[in-house]
Structures are given as C-alpha cells and as structure tokens.
Amino acid sequence: MNAVLQSLTALARFTTDPYRTMDRLYERNGPVSWVGAGPVRFALLLGPEATEFVIGNSELFSWRRAFAALEPLAGPGALVVNDGPRHRRLRRLVRPAFTADRLAGCADATRRHVAAVIDTWRPGDVVEVYGRLRSALRDATAECLFGPGALRRADGLNAHLQAIHEAIDAGPLVRSLQGRGLPSWRRALAARAVIRQWVAEESVRGRSGPDVLSALLDSRADGGLTQDEVCDQLVSFWAAGAETTAATVAWALHCALSDRAVWDGIVGEASAGDDPPYLDQVVRETLRLYPATAVAQRVAATGFAFAGHRFPAGTTLLFSPYHTHRIKALWTDALRFDPGRWDRARPRRHEYLPFGGGPHRCVGAGLATAMVKAALAEVARSADPWLVSRDATPTGLVGMRPKHGLTLLVRDVVRTGGVAR
C-alpha cells in the first residue's frame, strides 16, 4: 500500500472509529502518523513523548489557526479561538469569575436540578438518564452563568445548544467542509445567532449577583472585557461546558455502577462535608479514562522537527489525552477503573490532561469538576440505581459521551425536592 493510500485509509478509519484507530497507528508508527491527503491531511502525535512535546512547546503552535473554522460559532472574542497577547488578556479577565464561592453556588444549583430529575423517577423505572441529566446540567449551567431568573427566559434554547455542540464536535474531515454550506453548519450558525441575541439581552439587564455574567460585566468598569467579548465567552461556556460535564457524569455513573464496591463508597460519602476524598478520586479516575477533551488540535505556527519528522508551518496536528491516559507504560492496569490508584498516582503534567494543558487549559475546569461531583453525590444520596446496559462505546471527540446513552434500573428513590420550574 503506497503512502497516500495508507494515509487515506487511516483517515477513513479515524473518522468512523478514532479511538481504536489511534491505538493501531501508535503500535504501527510510533509517535507520529500522517493521516489524510490534500486539504484534509494532518499529523497525529501520540504517546507521552509527543504529548510532552506539544504541551511543553506552546510557542510552536497557533491555537487561533487551529480553531479558525469555529470562529463563526464561538465568536472572535472567545478564549478558544485566541492565542498570544489577546488570549492572555482574555484569560486574565475571565479567571476571576470562577471564584470558590461561585463554584459552590454552581454545585448547589447542580444538586437542585439533578434532584428535580430524580423526583420524576419511581421504583422499578428503567430510565435513559444521559439525556435527562444533560438537560438538567444545561439548566444548571445557565443558572451559574446568568442567575436563577434566567431559566424562565431561556426556555426553548436547548435545541439550539445541541446544534452548536454537534458542529463543534465534528471531526477534522467534517470540520474542513463546514464552511462550504453543510446543513449542519448552517443550523449551528442560525442557532448561534439566536443564543447570542439572548445573551446580549441578558447582558444589558441591570444586575449584580453571584452569576458569572455579573462578574464579567463588572470587569468592564475597569477597562476589561468589551460587550462583544462578554457575549462570546458566555456562548462558548454554555454551548460546550454543559455537554462535557454531562458526558463526564454519565461516564462516572457507568464506571461506578459497574463495580458496586465503588458505588457503595460514593454512597457512604454522599452526605459528607465538602470535597469528600473518595468522590474526588472517582471523578479523577473517570476523567483519566474519559477525559473532557479526547483529542485536541493545533496548527504549527512555525516549522519544527520532532521524532524524525519535519512539520512545516501551517501543518495541522492532533494529539490525544484519551490515548495518553490509557498507555500501559504510564498507568498500572491502564484500562481498569480504579479510583484507589489516586492514593499513589502522581502523574506529570503531560501524562494527565483531562481538560487540556499548557496556557490553554480549560478555564472552566474547576466549575466542571464541582458540577460533576455535585451531580454524582445527589444521585447517590437520592436514588438506588443499577446499570442495565454495560455498553461503553464512546462517540464524539469533544465531550466524548456514551454512544448508546446510559440506561439504569431505579430500585429505590428518596424524595428530596428539586428546583421549581
């Protein structure tokens, strides 16, 4: 098989089954594989050495060029499509919005919205919970970002959020075609316009509260974010954040309920105080096997060499925290879900990257983790679920989620009362 045909075959396999394809390519080629041809050609950098190189040499890569195709969705002021001085400025202005008190408030909102879902369950019900929890976490995220009163005004926006997430989650082949008028891309752009208009209306309301929007608006008084930049941050936080959080909760439930000893450990801590240690280990281990960012993209800002390969400026590269987190040389019994490994695990920064790494590590990582813990604790406190389907097939590269959902048998429910809608 010649090199071009081999690269095209790898692209077809990566598009349909990226996870197993990465394993095969790493075994065959080592840290560098070339995938695709022409405008849809990229380098796949895999393994700890490749990940360390990418994370440790951020000056070689352009984040903005890597995500230029998403700018019409995210907005030119979003963190995800910026690098260099503007990215540093935006990150400096956004980070103060995610204070410990604000994260605690978001955890409380998450508990209430998840409790409202559980209050609809009855003993003996067989429920597909991923979709329901995703909706609850979208609402909880809206409350965190815009305040509790915003929920009534946000009714009906879930479908628009879904359209945006599907476009963001597209693989490199589909993403390369998005600007050419694909129906899914047009739907996402229309959805983004609706949501951005809603966010703009929220931004002009007189407000001072515990929500993220209030904090971002406060920064404007000191020459901080512009109105457009505020809107761009919030659209991207809302569209992407709730999806990855819901996916992590689903994976955590799947993994914990597959081993009743793990689930019983969570139940035993469910009524404990802040940050119970075993729950923290469960979430860390879930993010090891199912990181929020399964595959990350970069574009070479300048030419460089790595592992005997030359990468000209403009080369698109993909690397995979998902793959790195499952390498047997780095992790004992790497494919086993073992929260107890975090009693001793001290991975280096390039070995554990559930929210990316380097200067572009997800600014909302703390918020996402707090919401995942709150959701899991609420389910453990209020219900006795059992896993019906053990299918753990993943899908999606951003917010990797169970392909066939998550189905549970509800054995018992403790009524706690959720949020009033």
C-alpha positions, 0 to 999 in steps of 0.5 A: 500500500503506497503512502497516500493510500495508507494515509487515506485509509487511516483517515477513513478509519479515524473518522468512523472509529478514532479511538481504536484507530489511534491505538493501531497507528501508535503500535504501527508508527510510533509517535507520529502518523500522517493521516489524510491527503490534500486539504484534509491531511494532518499529523497525529502525535501520540504517546507521552513523548509527543504529548510532552512535546506539544504541551511543553512547546506552546510557542510552536503552535497557533491555537487561533489557526487551529480553531479558525473554522469555529470562529463563526460559532464561538465568536472572535472574542472567545478564549478558544479561538485566541492565542498570544497577547489577546488570549492572555488578556482574555484569560486574565479577565475571565479567571476571576469569575470562577471564584470558590464561592461561585463554584459552590453556588454552581454545585448547589444549583447542580444538586437542585436540578439533578434532584428535580430529575430524580423526583420524576423517577419511581421504583422499578423505572428503567430510565435513559438518564444521559439525556435527562441529566444533560438537560438538567446540567444545561439548566444548571449551567445557565443558572451559574452563568446568568442567575436563577431568573434566567431559566424562565427566559431561556426556555426553548434554547436547548435545541439550539445548544445541541446544534452548536455542540454537534458542529463543534464536535465534528471531526477534522474531515467534517470540520474542513467542509463546514464552511462550504454550506453543510446543513449542519453548519448552517443550523449551528450558525442560525442557532448561534445567532439566536443564543447570542441575541439572548445573551446580549439581552441578558447582558444589558439587564441591570444586575449584580449577583453571584452569576458569572455574567455579573462578574464579567460585566463588572470587569468592564468598569475597569477597562476589561472585557468589551460587550462583544467579548462578554457575549462570546465567552458566555456562548462558548461556556454554555454551548460546550461546558454543559455537554462535557460535564454531562458526558463526564457524569454519565461516564462516572455513573457507568464506571461506578455502577459497574463495580458496586464496591465503588458505588457503595463508597460514593454512597457512604460519602454522599452526605459528607462535608465538602470535597469528600476524598473518595468522590474526588478520586472517582471523578479523577479516575473517570476523567483519566479514562474519559477525559473532557477533551479526547483529542485536541488540535493545533496548527504549527505556527512555525516549522519544527522537527520532532521524532524524525519528522519535519512539520512545516508551518501551517501543518495541522496536528492532533494529539490525544489525552484519551490515548495518553491516559490509557498507555500501559507504560504510564498507568498500572492496569491502564484500562481498569477503573480504579479510583484507589490508584489516586492514593499513589498516582502522581502523574506529570503534567503531560501524562494527565490532561483531562481538560487540556494543558499548557496556557490553554487549559480549560478555564472552566475546569474547576466549575466542571469538576464541582458540577460533576461531583455535585451531580454524582453525590445527589444521585447517590444520596437520592436514588438506588440505581443499577446499570442495565446496559454495560455498553461503553462505546464512546462517540464524539471527540469533544465531550466524548459521551456514551454512544448508546446513552446510559440506561439504569434500573431505579430500585429505590428513590428518596424524595428530596425536592428539586428546583421549581420550574 
